[in-house]
Amino acid sequence: MSLIVQKFGGTSVGDTDRIGMVADKVAGFRAQGHSVVVVVSAMSGETNRLIELAHSVQERPVLRELDVLLSTGEQVTTALLSMALSKRGVKAKSYTGSQVRILTDDAHTKARIREIDDERLHRDLADGYVIVVAGFQGVDENGNITTLGRGGSDTTAVALAAALKADECQIYTDVDGVYTTDPRVVSEARRLSRITFEEMLEMASMGSKVLQIRSVEFAGKYNVPLRVLHSFKDGPGTLITMEDDSEMEMPTIAGIAFNRDEAKLTIEGVPDMPGMAYSILGPIGEANIEVDVIVQNISHDKTADFTFTVGRNDLERAEEVLNQVAKDINAEKVTSDSKIAKVSVVGVGMRSHAGVASQMFAALAEVGINILMITTSEIKISVIIEEKFLELAVRALHSSFGLEKEPNDEGAA
């Protein structure tokens, strides 16, 4: 029988009734003879509640203590699910990230996994236990509790699947798979039967919320079979896998991703000298702020305007850092804009099809949307636009690329 890692998100374990339904599903797999490791998130809304508690006590909570607080949400769920499994006659043990020893770096609230000690897990699996692990958390080398950032339970699940060499990692959520775009924005959005790791990585990095980006990175790096499934509805879900050259030609575009969590910063009047980009972005990186799209414009007076985007939650800190940088390099001023959004078209078929960019830009022009910034990779094109035009842009692009239509090989497992 197979070794399966199953992850259930916050809505899947939102109350004790749903936890009981999850226990029924896990018990069913165990009854079939499968070995099962379950990774759970905090109950729906719990993490937000804990964050609000922290901010009610301290405007900018100490990050180490914030991690201690946030990690309790998943610990509650692991205990409740283990109890529910025991009630059903299934041997189960719950573990926090530190008990498993999911070793991370010390970047509190954004920690990255370094290694996992799987000895205890293998021993418990051999003894017939279902192991229930708290997602989203680990421990650094000094024993401090760390968290992996929002969506980190997906990362925990895939990392455990890689460490244990699981046969499949199943991500259970409130959707029945990966769609061409968010069905709440485009009613004609279509579930994909499969998508490549590479496409899913771009979709996740460009704003698709179905999977957390680091979980896709882990899955692709260690070739962990990954499937997105609905928690309480039967169905094949979406298989995320390696690109198979033996398959029929891939569709040009797999999907449209978008992200509202964007803010733009511009430092104006930067001296046009070697090393200026590092002078600007170095301090931003040292502040553990991730930068996305970058554009530099050179003026006739030998100065430059340097623009980049960050997550909205990082805008205030980034602006503080950039204002100091502006003083240090004698730049003119710093401006910011939090009312922007990013829209991306993604597909491995772009490698062999020309004209995707022109089709994208034409579709946006037809509905009167101005493009503020552009960035590309081998299989994606992203644009920064005004946030108020986001949904219009997504609908226009989805229609332009015909993503509502079933490709000839759709439904192949």
C-alpha positions in Angstrom: 0.0 0.0 0.0 0.9 3.6 -0.5 2.4 6.2 1.8 0.2 9.3 1.5 0.6 12.8 2.9 -2.7 14.7 3.1 -3.0 18.4 3.9 -6.3 20.0 5.1 -6.6 23.8 5.1 -8.4 26.1 7.5 -11.9 25.8 5.9 -11.6 22.0 5.9 -11.1 22.0 9.7 -13.2 25.0 10.4 -15.2 23.5 13.2 -15.5 20.2 15.0 -18.1 18.8 12.6 -15.7 19.3 9.7 -12.8 17.9 11.7 -15.0 14.8 12.1 -15.5 14.6 8.4 -11.8 14.9 7.8 -11.3 12.1 10.3 -13.8 9.9 8.4 -11.8 10.5 5.2 -8.5 9.8 6.7 -9.9 6.7 8.4 -11.1 5.5 5.1 -7.6 5.7 3.6 -6.2 3.9 6.6 -8.8 1.1 6.3 -7.5 0.5 2.8 -4.1 -0.2 4.2 -2.4 3.1 3.3 0.1 4.7 5.6 -1.1 8.3 6.2 0.5 11.5 7.5 -1.9 14.4 7.9 -0.9 18.1 7.9 -3.4 20.6 9.2 -3.8 24.3 9.3 -5.4 26.3 12.0 -9.2 26.4 12.1 -10.6 29.0 9.7 -10.2 32.5 11.0 -8.0 31.5 13.9 -4.7 32.9 12.6 -6.4 36.3 11.9 -7.8 36.3 15.4 -4.4 35.7 16.9 -2.8 38.4 14.8 -5.5 40.9 16.0 -4.8 39.9 19.6 -1.0 40.5 19.0 -1.6 43.9 17.5 -4.0 44.8 20.4 -1.1 44.4 22.8 1.8 45.7 20.7 1.5 47.8 17.5 4.5 46.0 16.0 4.7 42.7 17.8 8.1 41.2 18.5 8.4 38.6 15.7 9.8 35.8 17.9 6.8 36.2 20.2 4.4 36.5 17.3 5.5 33.1 16.0 5.0 31.6 19.4 1.5 32.9 19.4 0.6 32.0 15.8 1.9 28.4 16.1 -0.8 27.6 18.7 -3.6 27.7 16.1 -2.4 24.5 14.3 -1.6 22.8 17.6 -5.3 23.0 18.5 -6.3 21.4 15.2 -3.8 18.5 15.5 -5.1 17.5 18.9 -8.7 17.7 17.9 -8.2 15.6 14.7 -6.1 13.0 16.6 -9.0 12.7 19.1 -11.5 12.3 16.3 -9.4 9.6 14.7 -9.0 7.8 18.1 -12.8 7.9 18.5 -13.0 6.1 15.2 -10.7 3.4 16.3 -7.7 4.7 14.4 -4.3 5.0 16.2 -3.1 8.6 15.9 -0.5 10.9 17.3 -0.3 14.6 17.0 3.0 16.6 16.7 4.0 20.2 16.6 6.6 21.3 14.0 9.3 21.4 16.8 8.4 17.8 18.0 8.9 16.5 14.5 11.9 18.7 14.3 11.2 20.6 11.1 14.4 22.6 11.2 14.2 26.1 9.7 16.3 29.2 9.5 15.6 32.0 12.0 13.6 34.3 9.8 10.6 34.7 12.0 7.2 34.8 10.3 8.9 33.9 7.0 11.1 30.9 7.9 12.4 28.4 5.3 12.8 24.7 5.9 16.3 23.4 6.0 15.8 19.7 6.9 13.4 17.3 8.5 14.2 14.6 11.0 12.0 11.7 9.7 13.2 8.9 12.1 10.4 9.3 14.6 7.8 9.5 11.8 9.0 6.3 10.2 8.9 4.6 13.5 5.3 5.7 14.2 4.2 4.8 10.7 5.7 1.3 11.1 3.7 0.9 14.4 0.5 1.7 12.5 -0.2 5.2 13.6 -1.7 8.0 11.6 0.6 11.0 12.2 -1.0 14.4 12.5 1.5 17.3 12.1 0.9 21.0 12.7 1.5 22.8 9.5 3.0 26.2 9.0 5.7 25.9 11.7 9.1 24.6 12.6 12.0 25.3 14.9 15.4 27.0 14.4 18.7 25.6 15.6 18.4 27.5 18.9 15.0 25.9 19.7 12.9 29.0 18.8 9.5 28.4 17.3 9.2 29.7 13.7 6.4 30.0 11.2 6.7 29.7 7.4 4.4 32.5 6.4 0.8 32.4 5.2 0.0 29.2 3.3 2.9 27.5 5.0 1.0 24.4 5.7 1.2 23.4 2.0 4.9 23.8 2.3 5.0 21.6 5.4 3.0 18.9 3.6 5.1 18.8 0.5 8.4 18.9 2.5 7.2 16.0 4.6 6.2 14.1 1.5 9.7 14.7 0.1 11.5 13.7 3.3 9.4 10.5 3.7 9.4 9.7 -0.1 5.7 9.5 -0.1 3.8 8.1 -3.1 1.6 11.2 -3.3 0.9 14.5 -1.6 -2.8 15.4 -1.6 -3.7 19.0 -0.9 -7.4 19.2 0.3 -9.0 22.6 0.1 -12.3 24.3 -0.6 -11.9 24.1 -4.4 -11.9 20.9 -6.5 -8.7 21.7 -8.4 -6.6 24.3 -10.2 -8.7 26.5 -12.5 -7.7 28.6 -15.6 -8.4 31.6 -13.3 -10.5 32.4 -10.2 -14.1 31.3 -10.9 -15.3 34.0 -8.7 -14.0 36.5 -11.3 -14.6 34.6 -14.5 -17.7 32.2 -14.3 -16.5 30.3 -17.4 -13.2 29.4 -15.7 -12.4 25.7 -16.2 -10.8 23.1 -14.0 -7.5 21.8 -15.3 -7.0 18.0 -15.2 -3.3 18.6 -15.0 -0.7 21.3 -15.0 3.1 21.3 -14.9 5.1 22.2 -11.9 6.6 25.0 -13.9 3.2 26.5 -14.7 1.9 26.0 -11.2 5.0 27.7 -9.8 4.4 30.7 -12.0 0.7 30.7 -11.2 1.5 30.6 -7.5 4.2 33.3 -7.7 1.9 35.5 -9.7 -0.9 35.4 -7.3 -2.9 32.2 -7.6 -3.9 31.3 -4.1 -4.7 27.5 -4.6 -1.1 26.5 -3.5 1.6 28.3 -1.7 4.7 29.0 -3.9 7.2 27.2 -1.7 5.1 24.0 -1.7 5.3 24.0 -5.5 9.1 24.6 -5.4 9.5 21.6 -3.1 7.3 19.4 -5.2 9.1 20.3 -8.4 12.6 20.0 -6.8 11.9 16.5 -5.4 9.4 15.4 -8.0 6.7 14.8 -5.4 3.4 13.8 -7.1 1.0 16.6 -6.0 -2.8 16.6 -6.4 -5.3 19.3 -5.4 -8.6 17.9 -4.3 -11.8 19.1 -2.7 -12.1 18.3 1.0 -15.7 17.1 0.9 -16.5 16.3 -2.7 -15.3 13.3 -4.7 -13.4 14.0 -7.9 -10.0 13.6 -9.7 -8.8 17.1 -8.8 -5.8 18.5 -10.6 -2.5 16.6 -10.9 0.6 18.7 -10.8 3.4 16.9 -12.5 6.5 17.2 -14.6 6.1 18.3 -18.3 5.9 15.1 -20.4 7.4 15.5 -23.9 5.4 12.5 -25.0 2.1 14.2 -24.4 0.2 16.0 -27.1 1.3 19.6 -27.7 0.5 21.7 -24.6 -2.0 24.5 -24.8 -0.3 27.9 -25.3 -1.7 29.4 -22.1 -2.7 27.4 -19.0 -4.2 30.1 -17.0 -4.5 33.7 -15.9 -3.2 34.6 -12.5 -3.6 37.8 -10.6 -2.5 39.4 -7.3 -4.0 42.4 -5.5 -1.3 42.3 -2.8 0.9 44.7 -4.7 2.4 48.1 -3.9 4.7 50.2 -6.0 7.7 52.3 -4.8 9.6 54.8 -6.9 12.8 56.6 -6.0 13.3 59.6 -8.3 16.4 61.5 -9.3 18.8 58.7 -8.7 22.4 59.5 -9.9 23.1 57.4 -13.1 26.2 55.7 -11.7 27.3 52.1 -11.4 26.1 50.4 -8.3 23.0 52.4 -7.7 20.7 49.4 -8.1 22.5 47.6 -5.4 22.5 50.8 -3.2 18.7 50.8 -3.5 17.8 47.1 -3.3 20.6 46.0 -1.0 19.0 47.6 2.1 15.6 46.4 1.0 16.9 42.8 0.9 18.6 43.2 4.2 15.2 44.2 5.7 13.9 40.8 4.5 11.5 42.5 2.0 10.9 40.6 -1.3 11.0 42.7 -4.5 9.1 41.7 -7.5 8.9 43.8 -10.7 11.7 46.3 -11.3 11.9 49.1 -13.9 14.5 51.8 -14.3 14.1 54.8 -16.6 17.1 57.1 -17.5 16.3 60.8 -18.0 18.1 63.2 -20.3 19.8 64.9 -17.3 21.7 61.7 -16.4 19.5 60.8 -13.5 17.2 57.8 -13.2 13.8 56.9 -11.7 14.0 53.4 -10.1 10.6 51.7 -9.6 9.9 48.3 -8.0 7.0 46.5 -6.4 6.6 44.8 -3.0 3.8 43.1 -1.1 1.4 45.6 0.5 2.2 44.4 4.0 5.8 45.4 3.4 5.1 48.8 1.9 5.5 50.8 5.2 8.8 49.2 6.1 10.1 49.4 2.5 9.2 53.1 2.4 11.1 53.8 5.6 14.2 52.0 4.2 13.9 53.8 0.9 13.6 57.2 2.4 16.9 56.7 4.2 18.5 55.4 1.0 17.3 58.5 -0.9 19.2 60.6 1.7 22.3 58.5 1.5 22.5 58.7 -2.4 21.2 62.2 -2.8 18.1 61.1 -4.7 15.2 63.6 -5.1 12.2 61.9 -3.5 10.4 58.7 -2.8 6.8 58.1 -3.9 4.5 55.1 -3.4 1.2 53.6 -4.7 -0.7 50.8 -3.1 -3.7 50.8 -5.5 -2.1 48.6 -8.1 -2.5 44.9 -9.1 -0.6 42.4 -11.2 -2.1 40.2 -13.9 -0.2 37.4 -15.6 -0.7 34.9 -18.5 1.1 31.6 -17.9 1.8 28.6 -20.1 4.6 26.3 -21.1 3.2 26.5 -24.7 4.6 30.0 -24.9 8.0 28.5 -25.6 6.8 27.4 -29.0 4.1 30.0 -29.8 4.9 33.6 -30.9 2.6 36.5 -30.5 1.4 35.9 -26.9 2.6 39.3 -25.7 0.9 41.2 -28.6 -2.3 39.3 -28.1 -2.2 40.1 -24.3 -1.5 43.8 -24.9 -4.2 44.1 -27.6 -6.8 42.5 -25.3 -6.1 45.0 -22.6 -6.0 47.9 -25.0 -9.4 47.0 -26.3 -11.0 47.5 -22.9 -9.0 50.7 -22.2 -6.6 49.4 -19.6 -3.2 51.2 -19.4 -0.1 49.1 -18.5 2.2 50.6 -15.9 5.0 48.0 -15.8 5.8 44.7 -17.6 7.9 41.7 -16.7 8.4 38.4 -18.5 9.9 34.9 -18.1 10.1 32.0 -20.5 6.5 30.9 -19.7 4.8 34.0 -18.4 4.1 37.6 -19.1 3.0 39.9 -16.2 1.7 43.5 -16.2 1.1 46.0 -13.4 -2.1 47.9 -13.8 -4.4 50.1 -11.7 -6.3 47.9 -9.2 -9.7 49.1 -10.2 -9.3 47.5 -13.6 -8.1 44.1 -12.3 -11.3 42.0 -12.8 -12.0 43.6 -16.2 -8.4 42.7 -17.3 -8.7 39.1 -16.1 -12.0 38.6 -17.9 -10.7 40.2 -21.1 -7.6 38.0 -21.2 -9.4 34.8 -20.3 -11.8 35.4 -23.2 -9.0 36.5 -25.6 -7.0 33.3 -25.1 -10.2 31.1 -25.2 -9.5 29.4 -21.9 -13.1 28.5 -21.3 -12.8 26.0 -24.1 -11.9 22.3 -23.5 -8.6 21.4 -25.2 -8.6 18.1 -27.2 -6.6 16.2 -24.5 -8.6 17.6 -21.5 -9.6 14.9 -19.1 -6.5 12.8 -19.6 -5.3 11.6 -16.2 
